Amino acid sequence: MNNIAGNLILIGLMGAGKTTLGKQLANKLKRIFYDSDQVICERTGVSIPTIFELEGEAGFRTRETAVISELTQQKDVVIATGGGAILQIENRLNLQQNGHVIYLHAQPEVLLNRIRHDKNRPLLQVSDPLAKLQELYSLRDPIYRATAHTVLDVNSPYSFHSLNRLIRLIRQHSKQIPQL
């Protein structure tokens, strides 16, 4: 695994495991891990819900684009993006051109079970979170698929299963994809 070069970038809906798997993958590869949402929070000194409240989603997306642009210029890192990062064409191109993009795919019902009690998800603070997740899934799934070099199903509740499958996928594709 240590011979794999290039950035590994995880995309997907909230609750897909981008941060959890990203940290595990970075640890396994002995690489630096970045979570774009966490970087934004560290730089602003406030939570994502607070940014949404003060600046709206558009303000948050502007910050996100700047952070993704910066993170993708790093070398041989693992990056977890926010679930909506792929909404901006600039981000999609940046991700595709600066690393191997892996879409962590899971069904909305699975995602809701994982994040049901997480109050740090401003888009889910609605009366019907499952309907909102289904709406986001319908909108974003085709964009995730078009952006990703690889799709990994992460419906399993056990992250170590997903990590092992992710590593196998990276090994399989590393000979086929120049960035790896």
LOPALUM-705568 format. One line per field, with one value per residue (C-alpha): x negated, y, z negated; residue in one letter. Coordinates in steps of 0.2 Angstrom, whole numbers, plus 5000, padded with zeros to 4 digits. Layout:
residues N
east <- X:...
north <- Y:...
up <- Z:...
residuo <- A:...
end
This chain:
residues 180
east <- 5000:4986:4982:4998:4995:5008:5022:5036:5053:5069:5085:5103:5118:5118:5116:5107:5092:5080:5072:5071:5065:5054:5045:5043:5036:5024:5018:5016:5006:4996:5003:5010:5029:5040:5058:5063:5078:5066:5054:5067:5073:5055:5052:5068:5069:5087:5098:5105:5123:5117:5109:5125:5135:5124:5119:5132:5127:5120:5107:5102:5100:5089:5078:5079:5073:5058:5053:5055:5044:5031:5032:5031:5014:5006:4997:5002:5015:5032:5046:5064:5076:5092:5107:5112:5094:5099:5112:5100:5092:5076:5075:5079:5065:5053:5056:5055:5039:5030:5033:5042:5060:5070:5089:5094:5112:5126:5145:5154:5161:5144:5137:5151:5148:5130:5133:5150:5144:5131:5136:5121:5130:5140:5148:5156:5164:5181:5197:5194:5175:5177:5187:5173:5160:5170:5171:5152:5149:5159:5151:5133:5131:5129:5116:5106:5106:5100:5087:5080:5066:5072:5089:5089:5105:5104:5121:5112:5112:5094:5081:5067:5077:5078:5060:5054:5065:5059:5041:5044:5052:5038:5026:5036:5037:5020:5012:5026:5027:5012:5014:5012
north <- 5000:5012:5013:5021:5040:5054:5061:5049:5059:5053:5060:5055:5060:5064:5049:5039:5037:5049:5055:5038:5029:5043:5043:5024:5024:5038:5029:5013:5022:5033:5049:5065:5066:5082:5084:5099:5103:5102:5113:5126:5125:5127:5142:5151:5145:5141:5126:5123:5126:5143:5147:5142:5153:5168:5167:5155:5140:5151:5158:5141:5134:5149:5144:5126:5129:5139:5125:5111:5121:5122:5104:5097:5105:5094:5079:5061:5065:5058:5071:5069:5082:5089:5080:5095:5099:5092:5104:5117:5112:5120:5108:5093:5097:5101:5084:5074:5083:5082:5064:5048:5052:5038:5039:5031:5026:5021:5021:5036:5024:5018:5035:5041:5027:5033:5051:5052:5060:5072:5090:5096:5093:5109:5102:5088:5100:5097:5088:5073:5070:5054:5063:5076:5063:5055:5071:5075:5057:5059:5076:5071:5053:5056:5070:5059:5045:5057:5064:5048:5037:5023:5019:5009:5003:5007:5000:4989:4995:4989:5002:4989:4979:4995:4999:4982:4984:5001:4996:4981:4994:5006:4991:4986:5003:5009:5002:5009:5026:5038:5048:5032
up <- 5000:4997:5016:5019:5024:5026:5015:5010:5009:5001:5006:5002:4992:4973:4963:4977:4966:4975:4959:4951:4966:4971:4954:4954:4972:4968:4953:4963:4977:4964:4972:4966:4965:4969:4966:4976:4964:4949:4957:4960:4942:4936:4946:4942:4924:4925:4930:4947:4941:4935:4952:4960:4948:4950:4969:4976:4986:5000:4988:4982:4999:5003:4989:4994:5011:5005:4992:5005:5018:5005:4998:5016:5019:5005:5010:5005:4992:4988:4989:4984:4991:4985:4993:5003:5010:5026:5030:5036:5053:5048:5033:5044:5057:5043:5034:5051:5057:5040:5034:5035:5030:5021:5018:5002:5007:4994:4995:4986:4973:4968:4967:4956:4943:4942:4940:4932:4916:4924:4921:4931:4948:4952:4968:4957:4944:4952:4947:4959:4960:4970:4983:4983:4985:4999:5008:5006:5012:5028:5032:5027:5031:5050:5047:5035:5048:5062:5051:5043:5051:5040:5031:5014:5006:4987:4981:4969:4951:4948:4954:4954:4968:4978:4975:4981:4996:4999:4998:5011:5023:5022:5025:5040:5048:5043:5059:5070:5063:5066:5050:5039
residuo <- M:N:N:I:A:G:N:L:I:L:I:G:L:M:G:A:G:K:T:T:L:G:K:Q:L:A:N:K:L:K:R:I:F:Y:D:S:D:Q:V:I:C:E:R:T:G:V:S:I:P:T:I:F:E:L:E:G:E:A:G:F:R:T:R:E:T:A:V:I:S:E:L:T:Q:Q:K:D:V:V:I:A:T:G:G:G:A:I:L:Q:I:E:N:R:L:N:L:Q:Q:N:G:H:V:I:Y:L:H:A:Q:P:E:V:L:L:N:R:I:R:H:D:K:N:R:P:L:L:Q:V:S:D:P:L:A:K:L:Q:E:L:Y:S:L:R:D:P:I:Y:R:A:T:A:H:T:V:L:D:V:N:S:P:Y:S:F:H:S:L:N:R:L:I:R:L:I:R:Q:H:S:K:Q:I:P:Q:L
end
